[in-house]
Amino acid sequence: MRRRAVFLAIPFLAFMASCQPSSGPGAISGKGIEDYTQWVNPLMGTDSEFSLSNGNTYPAIAMPWGMNFWTPMTNKMGDGWTYQYDAYKIRGIKQTHQPSPWINDYAAFSLMPLTGELKIEEEERASWFSHKAETVQPHYYSVYLADYDVTAEVAPTSRAAHFRFTFPETDTAWVLLDAFFKGSMVRILPEERKIIGYCRNNSGGVPDNFHNYFVAEFDRDFTVAHTWEDGWALQPGSLYSEAGHVGAAVGFPASRGEQVEVRVASSFISPEQAQLNLDREIGNLSFEEVRAQGKARWNKELSRIQVKGGQEKDIRTFYSCLYRLLLFPRAFYEEGADGQIVHYSPYNGEVRPGYLFTDNGFWDTFRAVFPFFNLMYPELNGKIMEGLANAYLESGWLPEWASPGHRDCMVGSNSAPIIADAYLKGVKGFDAELLLEAMLKNAEVEAGRPVQSVGRAGVDYYNRLGYVPYDVGINENAARTLEYAYADFTLARMAEKMGKTEVADRFYQQSQNYRNLFDPETRWMRGRLEDGAFQAPFNPLKWGDAFTEGNSLHYTWSVFHDIAGLMGLMGGEEAFAARLDEVFTMPPKFDNSYYGFTIHEIREMQIADMGNYAHGNQPIQHMIYLYNYAGQPWKAQQRAREVMERLYHPGPDGYCGDEDNGQTSAWYVFSAMGFYPVCPGTPQYVMGSPLFNEITLQLENGNTFVIKAEGNSPQHVYIQGGELNGQPFEQAWLDYDVVQSGGQLQLKMGAAPAKGWAASPGARPYSLSSEKPGLAPLGK
C-alpha cells in the first residue's frame, strides 16, 4: 500500500531462540498450552526494505490496540523503516505510532542508555547488537547493547512503559531522552527525578496545536544533567530546551549489575494527563509486575482462539499473525481525571468526550480485519464505530486512512462496508443514523473533502455516468468505480435493514455499476472514457493507471457482492473458473510503465511463482475463495492451503508483501480457521480448508464454536464432507449467526478432491444478482 527486503539465510532456530516454548511438543497438539506469547514472533516481517517487502513490519512491543507502541530503532530518526532485521546497530528504543513505513510515524521520542563519554548524536551513540542477545515478545523487549555493556528492557502498558537498564560499573551511566525533530521541548526536574516535555513530530494528519506530552520518572537521583538543542548542540548543565529538535541526558554512577528503572507515559491531551496515565497504568508496580500484567493481557486475547494439531511452524505463524491482527486500530482516547473517556481530536484540535481510534487504512482492513472484530470482538468494534461517528462530527467526513487524522492515501469509500457490516451483524454502541448520514454524504458530496482519499473522488461523474472516467484527471478510476459500487451495496443493505427503502433501492441499483467497466471483448475490467468508449490501448497486465497497486487481472474480481453477476458477464461458470485458473497458471508478466520502475508489489508477485496471483497486496486476496461460486470449491481448498504453506512462515521474511494493519495476517487467521469473509455486509463466510485438526473460538457472548478437521494433514487438504451441529453440512459457506450461537463444524479431510461436495447450485455463497434479479447499472 504505497509501500515498497532482503532475504537472509538465518537458521530458523537462531531467530526463534527467544520464542521457544517451554512446554515441548505436547503444546503443539494443544495439550496444556498456558503461554501463548511464546508462539508469537514479533520479528515476523521485519526483513524488509523499500524495494521488497516481507511484511514491512517492526517489532511492536505493545498492548492490543494500545495508544503507544515501543520499538527498537535501527534506522535514523524519521525513517519509515525504523527497524530492519539485517541491521546491526540500535540508536534507541522509541515510542512509536507508525502504522506502516509508507505513512510513517508521529509523536515519537526515544530512550537510550550508554556509558562513558556522552554521545548524543544518533549515529555516534548507536550500539552494536545481535539477535542472539535480543528477546522479542509482544509484551517485553530486551537487548544487549554491546558498546556500553548495558542490557535495556521495556515492558509496556497501553499508554505507559516501564524501562530497566542494567549497567556495568561506571562513573557515569547515562540515559538519553531524544524528543526528536519538528518541534520539541524537554525540562529536567532533578528534585522530582523526572524529565518532562513534548514532541510534535508528525507526517501529516494533525492540527496546529498537536503535541505528545511525556513524563519520565527515574528511580534515583541525577548527579549530572544536560540538554541539547538544534544541530545536536549540547547545553552543559542546562535543565530546559525548546526548539526544533531537543533532548535531555541525565547521569549517575553505577556499580556492575546495577539496575536503573524509568517509568514513562505520554498523553495527547496535556502534561497533567500524561502524569495521570503514568500513575494509573504503572504507579508503584515493579518492572516484573508490569511485564507479568502485559503477558497476561496478551494471553487472554491470544487464547480466545485455541488450535490443536498441525505443524509447529504453522502454530507459530498463526499466533504471530493473530498478534499483528490485534494491534490496530490504535486506541486514541484517554481516561480523564473524572474517569470519563476523552480524546484529543486530530481533526479539530479540541479535547472531546468519547472514543476515538486511528492508524488504519480501510482500503486494506475492510476485507478481513473488521470482519474479524465483528466475529470475535463486537463490543470493541462498537467503540470503534463510535469513534468513526466522532471523527465525522469533528471533521465533517468519515476517515478512510487516518494517522492520526485524515491522510491522503489509497482510494475507495471503504468506511461504508466497515460500518454496514458492524450494523448488520448486530454490533451495538454507536449512532447508526448518524453514520448512515455520513455514508450518504460520502456518496453524494464532492465539494469540501479535506483530502483526495476522503469521500469519493469523482463522485459527480460516478453518479451521473455510473463510473469514474479514465480521461478526466482522476487517477486509478476503474479501481474507484469498483470499490464505490461495492460500497453502494453495503450502504443499501444497511439502509434496507433500517427501513429506508428508497435509499436502499437507489444504492442497490448503483451497486451494479461494476458492469459499466466490464469489457466483453477482453472479458476484463477496463478503464472507460467520459464519452463511453473503453480506454485504448489496453493491457490487462498494466499495473496502476486505471487500477490501484494492481492490474485488471487483480481488480476484475472486486465485485464482492455479486460474483454471480460477474460470472454471467464472463460467460458462465466454466469460463469464470478458467479465468481464475489463468491468473495462477500464466507467467508472472507485468507492465510497470505507469510507475516507471518495478514497485515492490510487482516484484513480490513475480518471485512467488504463482503466476499473476499477487497475494502480497490486498485487492486479490479474496480471489481464491471465488472458486466456490463456480461450483469448484476443491480448488479454493487447495489454493488456500498452498498460500498458507508457501507464502507465510514465522520468520523475519515471513510475509509475501506488506502486512498492513493486520489485513494480510487476518487473511491467514481466517483461512487457517477454514473460511473467509469474501463479502462483508453479508452474514456469510466462504469455505476454504482448515489448517489445524481442531480450532476453538471462545466467542464474546460466552459461546464456543469448534472446527474439527478429521484426517487433516499437509497432504489431506480437501474437504470430503462434513456435519454442522450433527446435521449434514454441504454448502460452500458458513453463517455468522450459526457461529455466534456456538456449536461444532466437523469436516472430513482427504488427499483427493471431493468434487461433489458443496458444488451444487444451491450450495453457492451469496450474490446480489441471485437475490435481486433485474438490477441494472447507471449509464446503460
C-alpha positions in Angstrom: 0.0 0.0 0.0 2.0 2.9 -1.3 4.7 0.7 0.1 7.9 -0.8 -1.0 13.6 -6.7 1.8 16.3 -8.6 1.7 16.4 -12.3 2.3 18.8 -13.6 4.9 20.0 -17.1 5.3 19.3 -17.1 9.1 18.7 -20.6 10.6 15.2 -21.0 11.9 16.3 -21.8 15.4 18.6 -18.8 15.6 15.9 -16.2 15.0 13.3 -18.1 17.1 15.6 -18.7 20.0 13.9 -16.1 22.2 10.4 -17.5 21.4 10.9 -21.2 22.1 8.1 -22.8 24.1 8.9 -24.5 27.4 6.0 -26.9 27.2 7.6 -29.0 24.5 5.9 -31.0 21.7 2.8 -31.6 23.8 1.9 -27.9 23.4 1.7 -28.4 19.6 -1.2 -30.7 20.0 -2.9 -28.2 22.1 -2.5 -30.0 25.4 -1.7 -27.7 28.2 -0.8 -24.5 26.4 -0.5 -21.8 29.0 1.7 -19.2 27.5 0.6 -18.3 24.0 3.0 -15.4 23.8 5.8 -17.9 23.3 4.3 -18.8 20.0 4.5 -15.2 18.8 7.4 -13.8 16.8 7.1 -10.0 16.6 10.1 -10.1 14.2 8.0 -11.7 11.6 8.1 -9.4 8.5 10.9 -7.2 9.7 13.3 -8.3 7.0 12.0 -5.7 4.6 13.1 -2.6 2.6 11.8 -0.2 0.0 12.3 -2.5 -2.9 10.9 -5.7 -1.5 8.5 -6.2 1.4 8.4 -9.3 3.5 5.9 -7.6 5.7 7.2 -4.1 6.3 6.7 -4.6 10.0 8.6 -3.6 13.1 8.5 -5.4 16.4 5.6 -3.6 18.2 6.2 -4.0 21.9 2.7 -3.1 22.9 -0.7 -4.0 24.3 -3.5 -5.0 22.0 -4.8 -1.8 20.4 -2.5 0.2 22.7 -2.3 4.0 22.4 1.5 3.8 22.3 3.8 1.1 21.0 7.6 0.8 21.6 10.2 -0.5 19.2 14.0 -0.5 18.9 15.4 1.9 16.3 18.0 0.6 13.9 17.5 3.4 11.4 17.7 7.2 11.7 15.0 9.4 13.1 12.2 9.9 10.6 13.0 6.8 8.6 9.8 4.7 7.9 11.9 1.6 8.1 12.6 2.1 11.8 13.7 -1.4 12.5 15.3 -3.7 9.9 16.2 -7.3 10.7 19.6 -7.2 8.9 20.7 -4.0 10.7 23.4 -4.3 13.4 23.1 -1.1 15.5 20.4 0.3 17.7 20.0 4.0 18.2 17.4 3.9 20.9 14.1 2.4 22.0 11.3 4.7 20.8 7.7 5.3 21.4 6.0 4.8 18.0 2.6 5.2 16.4 3.6 4.2 13.0 1.1 2.1 11.1 3.3 1.5 8.1 6.6 2.8 6.6 4.6 4.5 3.8 2.5 6.5 6.3 5.5 6.9 8.7 5.4 7.9 12.3 4.2 10.7 14.6 4.6 11.6 18.2 7.8 9.6 18.6 10.6 10.0 21.1 13.2 7.6 22.4 15.3 6.5 25.3 18.9 5.3 25.1 21.2 4.1 27.8 25.0 4.5 27.4 28.2 4.7 29.5 31.4 6.6 29.4 31.8 9.6 27.2 28.4 11.3 26.5 27.4 10.8 22.9 24.1 12.4 21.9 24.1 12.4 18.1 22.2 9.3 16.9 24.8 7.9 14.6 27.6 8.3 17.3 25.6 6.9 20.2 24.3 3.8 18.2 25.4 0.5 19.7 26.1 -2.8 18.1 23.7 -5.6 19.0 22.9 -9.2 18.0 19.7 -11.1 17.6 21.4 -13.7 19.7 21.2 -11.3 22.6 17.8 -10.0 21.9 14.5 -11.2 23.4 11.4 -10.1 21.5 7.9 -10.8 22.8 4.6 -8.9 22.4 4.8 -7.6 26.0 8.6 -7.5 26.5 11.7 -6.5 24.8 15.4 -6.9 25.9 18.6 -6.2 24.1 22.3 -6.2 25.0 23.9 -3.0 23.8 27.4 -4.3 23.3 29.3 -0.9 23.0 28.1 0.0 26.5 27.8 -3.4 28.2 24.2 -2.4 29.0 21.1 -4.5 28.9 18.0 -2.5 28.0 14.5 -3.8 28.7 11.0 -2.4 28.3 7.6 -3.7 29.3 4.6 -1.6 28.1 1.1 -0.8 29.1 -1.4 0.9 26.8 -0.2 4.5 27.5 3.0 3.9 29.5 6.0 1.7 29.8 8.5 0.5 32.4 12.2 0.6 31.4 15.0 -1.2 33.1 18.7 -0.7 32.3 21.3 -2.9 33.7 24.7 -1.1 33.7 28.3 -2.1 34.2 30.5 -0.4 36.8 30.9 3.1 35.6 31.5 6.6 36.9 28.7 7.9 34.7 25.8 5.9 33.4 23.7 7.9 31.0 20.1 7.8 29.9 19.2 10.0 27.0 15.7 11.1 26.1 15.6 12.2 22.4 12.5 14.3 21.8 13.0 14.2 18.0 12.6 16.9 15.3 9.8 19.1 14.0 9.3 20.8 17.4 10.1 19.5 20.9 10.7 20.5 24.5 12.4 18.9 27.5 12.6 20.0 31.1 14.7 18.2 33.7 13.4 18.2 37.2 16.2 16.8 39.4 14.3 17.2 42.6 11.5 15.1 41.2 13.8 12.7 39.3 11.9 13.5 36.1 12.2 14.6 32.6 9.0 16.1 31.1 8.3 17.7 27.8 6.7 17.2 24.5 7.3 16.2 20.9 5.4 17.3 17.8 6.9 15.3 15.0 4.4 14.0 12.5 3.9 13.1 8.9 0.6 14.9 8.4 -2.9 14.5 9.6 -2.6 16.8 12.7 -3.9 20.3 13.6 -1.6 23.2 14.6 -1.8 22.5 18.3 -0.7 18.9 18.1 1.6 17.8 21.0 2.5 14.5 22.6 3.3 15.3 26.2 5.6 12.9 28.0 6.9 12.3 31.6 9.8 10.0 32.5 10.3 9.2 36.2 13.6 7.7 37.4 14.2 5.6 40.5 17.3 7.5 41.5 18.8 11.0 41.8 20.8 12.6 38.9 24.3 13.6 39.5 24.7 15.3 36.2 22.1 16.7 33.7 22.3 18.4 30.3 20.0 19.2 27.4 20.7 19.7 23.7 19.2 21.9 21.0 19.1 22.1 17.2 22.1 20.6 15.5 22.8 18.3 18.4 24.2 21.3 20.3 24.9 20.2 23.8 23.9 22.7 26.5 26.0 21.6 29.5 24.2 21.9 32.8 21.0 23.2 31.2 17.7 21.8 32.5 15.5 23.2 29.8 15.5 23.3 26.0 12.8 24.1 23.5 13.5 24.2 19.7 13.1 22.2 16.5 14.9 19.2 17.9 15.9 18.9 21.6 16.7 16.2 24.1 18.0 15.5 27.6 20.8 13.5 29.1 20.9 12.5 32.8 23.7 10.6 34.5 24.7 8.9 37.7 27.4 6.5 38.9 26.6 2.7 38.7 28.1 -0.4 40.1 28.2 -3.6 38.0 24.8 -5.2 37.6 23.1 -2.1 39.0 19.6 -1.6 37.5 18.1 1.8 36.8 14.4 1.9 36.2 12.4 4.6 34.3 8.7 4.8 34.2 7.4 6.6 31.1 4.0 7.7 29.9 2.5 10.2 27.5 -0.7 12.0 26.5 -2.0 13.8 23.5 -4.1 16.0 25.9 -1.9 17.6 28.5 1.2 17.2 30.7 -1.1 16.6 33.6 -2.9 13.8 31.7 0.5 12.2 30.9 1.2 12.0 34.7 -2.2 10.7 35.3 -1.7 8.0 32.7 1.6 7.0 34.4 0.1 6.9 37.8 -2.9 4.9 36.7 -1.2 2.3 34.5 2.1 1.8 36.4 2.1 3.7 39.6 4.3 1.8 42.1 4.3 -1.5 40.2 7.6 -3.2 39.8 9.1 -3.9 36.4 8.3 -7.6 36.7 4.7 -6.8 37.7 4.2 -4.7 34.6 5.8 -7.4 32.5 3.5 -10.0 34.0 0.4 -7.9 33.5 1.3 -7.4 29.9 1.9 -11.1 29.4 -1.5 -11.9 31.0 -3.3 -9.5 28.7 -1.8 -11.0 25.6 -2.5 -14.5 26.8 -6.1 -13.5 27.4 -6.5 -12.3 23.8 -4.4 -15.0 22.1 -6.2 -17.8 23.9 -9.5 -16.7 22.5 -8.6 -18.9 19.6 -7.1 -22.3 20.5 -5.6 -24.6 18.0 -4.7 -28.3 18.2 -2.7 -30.4 15.8 -0.7 -29.1 12.9 2.9 -28.4 12.4 4.9 -26.3 14.8 5.7 -23.6 12.2 2.0 -23.3 11.4 1.2 -22.7 15.1 3.9 -20.1 15.3 2.7 -18.4 12.2 -0.9 -18.5 13.3 -0.2 -16.8 16.7 2.3 -14.3 15.2 -0.4 -13.3 12.7 -3.0 -13.1 15.4 -0.7 -10.8 17.4 -0.5 -8.5 14.3 -4.3 -8.6 13.9 -4.8 -7.3 17.4 -2.6 -4.2 17.2 -4.6 -1.8 15.1 -6.6 0.4 15.0 -4.9 2.3 17.8 -6.9 3.5 20.8 -6.5 7.2 20.6 -8.5 8.0 23.8 -7.6 8.5 27.4 -9.4 8.4 30.8 -9.7 11.9 32.3 -9.3 12.9 35.9 -13.0 12.4 36.4 -12.9 8.9 35.0 -14.6 9.8 31.7 -13.4 8.7 28.3 -12.0 11.7 26.4 -9.8 12.2 23.4 -7.7 14.8 21.7 -9.2 15.3 18.3 -6.6 15.2 15.4 -9.4 16.6 13.3 -10.2 19.9 15.1 -7.6 20.1 17.8 -10.1 20.0 20.7 -10.4 17.7 23.6 -13.8 15.9 23.2 -15.7 13.2 25.0 -15.9 9.6 23.8 -13.8 7.1 22.0 -11.5 7.6 19.0 -9.4 5.1 17.2 -6.8 5.7 14.5 -3.9 4.4 12.4 -5.9 2.4 10.0 -6.3 2.2 6.2 -9.7 0.9 5.5 -8.7 0.1 1.9 -6.8 -2.8 3.5 -8.7 -3.6 6.6 -12.4 -3.7 5.4 -11.6 -7.0 3.8 -10.9 -9.2 6.9 -9.7 -7.2 9.9 -13.1 -5.6 10.7 -15.0 -8.8 9.9 -12.7 -10.5 12.4 -13.6 -7.9 15.0 -17.3 -8.5 14.4 -16.8 -12.2 14.8 -14.6 -12.1 17.9 -14.7 -8.5 19.4 -18.1 -7.0 18.7 -18.0 -4.8 21.8 -14.7 -3.3 20.8 -16.0 -2.8 17.3 -18.9 -0.8 18.7 -16.4 1.5 20.3 -14.5 1.8 17.0 -17.8 2.7 15.3 -18.5 5.3 18.0 -15.0 6.7 17.2 -15.9 6.9 13.5 -19.0 8.9 14.4 -16.8 11.2 16.5 -14.4 11.7 13.6 -17.4 12.6 11.4 -18.7 15.1 13.9 -15.3 16.7 14.4 -14.2 16.9 10.7 -17.4 16.6 8.7 -16.2 13.4 7.0 -15.5 9.8 7.7 -11.9 8.8 7.7 -10.6 6.4 5.1 -6.9 6.5 6.1 -6.3 8.1 9.5 -2.9 8.6 11.1 -3.8 10.2 13.4 -6.2 12.5 11.3 -7.1 12.4 7.6 -4.3 11.3 5.3 -4.3 11.3 1.6 -3.6 7.7 0.8 -5.4 5.0 -1.3 -8.8 5.0 -2.9 -12.4 3.9 -2.4 -15.2 4.5 0.1 -14.4 1.7 2.4 -15.7 3.1 5.6 -19.1 2.1 4.3 -18.6 -1.7 4.4 -16.9 -1.4 7.8 -19.9 0.4 9.2 -22.6 -1.6 7.4 -21.0 -4.9 8.3 -21.0 -3.9 12.0 -24.6 -2.8 11.9 -25.9 -5.8 10.0 -24.1 -8.2 12.4 -25.8 -6.5 15.4 -22.9 -4.6 16.9 -24.2 -2.1 19.4 -22.9 1.1 21.0 -23.0 3.6 18.1 -25.3 6.0 16.4 -26.3 4.2 13.2 -28.4 7.0 11.9 -25.5 9.4 12.1 -23.1 7.0 10.4 -25.6 6.4 7.6 -25.8 10.2 7.2 -22.0 10.2 6.9 -22.0 7.3 4.4 -24.6 9.2 2.3 -22.5 12.3 2.3 -19.6 10.3 1.0 -21.8 9.0 -1.8 -23.3 12.4 -2.8 -21.0 15.3 -2.0 -17.8 16.1 -4.0 -17.0 19.6 -2.5 -15.2 20.2 0.7 -13.3 16.9 1.0 -10.3 17.5 3.2 -8.0 15.2 1.2 -8.4 13.3 -2.1 -8.8 9.9 -0.3 -11.7 11.1 1.9 -15.2 10.8 0.5 -15.4 9.8 -3.2 -13.1 11.4 -5.7 -15.1 11.7 -8.9 -18.4 11.1 -7.2 -20.2 13.6 -9.5 -19.0 11.6 -12.6 -19.9 8.3 -10.9 -23.4 9.4 -10.0 -24.0 10.8 -13.5 -22.3 8.2 -15.7 -22.2 5.2 -13.5 -18.4 5.1 -13.4 -15.4 7.4 -12.9 -14.0 8.2 -16.3 -10.4 7.4 -17.3 -9.8 10.7 -19.1 -10.9 13.4 -16.6 -7.7 13.6 -14.5 -8.8 11.2 -11.7 -6.2 8.5 -11.2 -7.0 4.9 -10.5 -10.5 5.5 -11.8 -11.5 1.9 -12.5 -10.5 0.8 -9.0 -12.5 3.7 -7.6 -15.6 2.7 -9.6 -15.4 -0.9 -8.5 -14.9 0.0 -4.8 -17.7 2.6 -4.9 -20.1 0.0 -6.4 -19.4 -2.4 -3.6 -19.7 0.4 -1.0 -23.1 1.2 -2.6 -24.2 -2.4 -2.0 -23.2 -2.2 1.7 -24.9 1.1 2.1 -28.1 -0.4 0.5 -28.0 -3.3 2.9 -27.8 -1.1 5.9 -30.5 1.3 4.6 -32.8 -1.7 3.9 -32.5 -3.0 7.4 -33.2 0.4 8.8 -36.4 0.6 6.8 -35.2 3.3 4.3 -36.5 1.6 1.2 -35.9 4.4 -1.3 -32.3 4.8 -0.3 -31.8 1.1 -0.4 -33.3 0.8 -3.9 -31.1 3.5 -5.3 -27.9 2.1 -4.0 -28.7 -1.5 -4.9 -29.0 -0.2 -8.5 -25.8 1.8 -8.2 -24.0 -1.3 -6.9 -24.4 -2.8 -10.4 -22.1 -0.1 -11.8 -19.3 -2.6 -11.9 -20.9 -3.8 -15.1 -20.0 -0.5 -16.8 -16.3 -1.4 -16.7 -16.6 -4.9 -17.9 -15.1 -5.2 -21.4 -16.9 -8.0 -23.3 -14.0 -8.2 -25.8 -11.2 -8.9 -23.4 -13.5 -10.1 -20.6 -11.6 -8.0 -18.1 -12.4 -4.8 -16.2 -11.2 -1.8 -18.2 -11.0 1.9 -17.8 -13.7 3.9 -19.7 -13.7 7.3 -21.2 -16.2 10.0 -20.4 -17.8 9.5 -23.9 -18.4 5.9 -23.1 -15.6 4.3 -25.1 -13.1 2.0 -23.4 -9.6 3.2 -22.9 -7.1 2.3 -25.6 -4.6 0.9 -25.8 -5.4 -1.6 -23.1 -3.0 -4.1 -21.5 -4.6 -6.1 -18.7 -1.2 -6.7 -17.2 -0.5 -2.9 -16.7 -0.2 -2.1 -13.0 -1.6 1.2 -11.8 -3.1 3.6 -14.3 -6.8 2.8 -14.0 -6.2 0.5 -11.1 -4.6 0.7 -7.6 -1.4 -1.2 -7.0 -2.5 -4.0 -9.3 -3.7 -4.7 -12.8 -7.0 -5.7 -14.3 -6.3 -9.3 -13.6 -6.4 -8.4 -9.9 -9.2 -5.9 -9.8 -11.6 -7.6 -12.1 -12.6 -9.8 -9.1 -13.5 -6.8 -6.9 -17.2 -7.4 -7.2 -17.5 -8.9 -3.8 -21.3 -8.6 -3.6 -22.3 -10.0 -7.0 -19.9 -12.8 -8.1 -22.8 -14.5 -9.9 -23.3 -11.3 -11.9 -19.6 -11.1 -12.8 -19.7 -14.8 -13.7 -22.6 -14.1 -16.1 -20.6 -11.4 -17.8 -17.7 -13.8 -18.3 -19.8 -16.4 -19.9 -20.8 -18.7 -17.1 -19.2 -21.0 -14.5 -16.7 -22.8 -16.7 -15.4 -19.5 -18.3 -15.2 -17.9 -14.9 -13.3 -20.8 -13.3 -11.0 -20.9 -16.3 -10.2 -17.2 -15.8 -9.4 -17.9 -12.1 -7.1 -20.7 -13.2 -5.4 -18.5 -15.8 -4.3 -16.0 -13.1 -2.5 -18.8 -11.3 -1.0 -20.6 -14.3 0.2 -17.8 -16.6 3.7 -16.5 -16.3 4.2 -13.5 -13.9 4.3 -11.0 -16.7 3.7 -7.3 -15.9 3.7 -3.8 -17.3 5.3 -1.3 -14.9 5.3 1.7 -17.3 2.8 3.6 -15.2 5.3 3.8 -12.3 8.4 3.9 -14.4 10.1 1.3 -12.2 9.1 -2.1 -10.7 7.3 -1.3 -7.4 7.7 -3.8 -4.6 4.2 -5.2 -5.0 5.0 -6.2 -8.6 8.3 -7.8 -7.5 6.6 -9.8 -4.8 4.2 -11.2 -7.3 6.9 -12.0 -9.7 9.1 -14.0 -7.4 6.3 -16.0 -5.7 5.9 -18.5 -8.6 2.1 -18.3 -8.5 1.6 -16.7 -11.9 -0.2 -13.3 -11.7 -1.7 -14.0 -8.3 -0.4 -11.1 -6.1 -1.2 -12.2 -2.6 1.2 -9.6 -1.2 -1.3 -6.9 -1.9 -4.9 -6.7 -0.9 -7.1 -6.4 -4.0 -6.8 -10.1 -4.9 -6.7 -11.7 -1.5 -10.3 -12.9 -1.7 -9.9 -14.4 -5.2 -9.0 -17.9 -4.2 -12.4 -18.3 -2.5 -14.3 -17.4 -5.6 -14.0 -21.0 -6.9 -16.8 -21.7 -4.5 -19.2 -19.6 -6.6 -18.4 -21.6 -9.7 -19.0 -25.0 -8.2 -15.3 -25.9 -7.8 -14.7 -25.5 -4.1 -11.9 -28.0 -4.1 -9.7 -25.5 -6.0 -10.3 -23.0 -3.2 -9.3 -25.6 -0.7 -6.1 -26.4 -2.5 -5.1 -22.9 -3.3 -5.8 -21.6 0.3 -3.6 -24.3 1.8 -0.9 -23.6 -0.8 -0.7 -19.9 0.0 -0.6 -20.6 3.8 2.2 -23.1 3.3 4.3 -21.2 0.8 3.8 -17.5 1.4 3.7 -17.4 5.2 6.1 -18.5 7.9 7.0 -17.2 11.3 10.4 -15.6 10.4 11.7 -12.2 9.5 10.8 -12.7 5.9 7.5 -14.4 6.9 5.1 -12.4 4.8 4.9 -12.1 1.0 4.2 -8.3 0.9 3.0 -5.6 3.2 1.3 -6.8 6.3 -0.8 -3.6 6.5 -2.6 -3.0 9.9 -3.4 -6.7 10.3 -5.0 -7.4 6.9 -2.5 -9.9 5.5 -2.5 -11.5 8.9 -6.3 -11.6 9.1 -6.3 -13.5 5.8 -4.1 -16.1 7.3 -6.1 -16.3 10.6 -9.4 -16.7 8.8 -8.0 -19.1 6.2 -6.4 -21.3 9.0 -9.9 -21.5 10.5 -11.2 -22.8 7.2 -13.3 -19.9 5.9 -13.0 -16.3 4.8 -15.3 -13.2 4.7 -15.4 -12.6 0.9 -18.3 -10.0 1.2 -18.5 -8.0 4.4 -22.1 -6.8 4.5 -23.4 -10.3 4.2 -23.5 -12.9 7.0 -21.5 -15.5 5.1 -18.0 -16.9 5.4 -16.9 -18.7 2.3 -15.3 -22.1 2.8 -11.6 -23.0 2.4 -9.5 -25.7 4.1 -8.8 -25.6 7.8 -5.1 -25.7 8.7 -5.4 -27.4 12.1 -7.0 -30.6 13.3 -9.1 -28.6 15.7 -9.6 -24.9 16.3 -11.8 -23.5 19.1 -13.3 -20.0 19.1 -14.1 -18.5 22.5 -16.8 -16.0 21.5 -17.5 -12.8 23.3 -21.1 -13.9 24.1 -19.8 -16.9 26.1 -20.5 -19.4 23.4 -17.8 -21.7 21.8 -17.6 -22.7 18.2 -15.3 -25.6 17.2 -14.0 -26.5 13.8 -12.7 -30.1 13.6 -10.9 -31.5 10.6 -10.7 -35.3 10.8 -7.7 -36.7 9.0 -6.2 -33.3 8.4 -2.5 -33.1 7.3 -0.4 -31.1 4.8 -1.4 -33.7 2.2 -5.1 -34.0 3.2 -6.3 -30.5 2.2 -9.6 -31.4 0.5 -12.9 -31.5 2.3 -14.7 -34.8 1.8 -17.8 -34.0 3.7 -19.0 -32.6 7.0 -21.6 -32.1 9.7 -22.7 -28.9 11.4 -24.1 -29.4 14.8 -24.8 -33.0 13.9 -26.5 -32.2 10.6 -25.1 -32.7 7.1 -23.0 -29.7 6.0 -22.9 -29.5 2.2 -22.7 -25.8 1.5 -19.8 -23.6 0.5 -20.4 -21.0 3.2 -20.9 -20.8 6.9 -23.4 -18.4 8.5 -22.3 -15.7 11.0 -25.3 -16.3 13.3 -24.7 -20.1 13.4 -21.1 -19.4 14.5 -22.2 -16.9 17.2 -24.7 -19.4 18.5 -21.9 -21.9 19.2 -21.5 -25.5 18.2 -19.3 -27.6 16.1 -18.4 -28.0 12.4 -16.9 -31.4 11.8 -15.1 -31.9 8.5 -13.5 -34.9 6.9 -10.3 -34.3 5.0 -8.7 -36.3 2.3 -5.9 -36.3 -0.2 -8.0 -36.1 -3.4 -10.7 -33.6 -4.3 -14.3 -34.5 -3.5 -15.7 -32.7 -6.4 -19.3 -33.3 -5.4 -19.0 -31.6 -2.0 -20.7 -28.1 -1.9 -20.6 -27.9 -5.7 -24.3 -27.8 -6.4 -26.0 -24.5 -7.4 -27.9 -24.5 -4.1 -24.6 -24.6 -2.2 -23.2 -21.3 -3.6 -22.5 -18.3 -1.5 -24.5 -15.1 -1.8 -24.6 -12.9 -4.9 -26.9 -9.9 -5.3 -28.0 -10.9 -8.8 -29.4 -14.2 -7.4 -31.3 -12.3 -4.7 -32.5 -9.3 -6.8 -32.5 -10.2 -10.5 -33.1 -7.5 -13.0 -31.0 -4.7 -11.4 -29.2 -2.6 -14.0 -26.3 -0.2 -13.6 -26.4 3.5 -14.2 -25.3 4.8 -17.6 -26.5 1.8 -19.6 
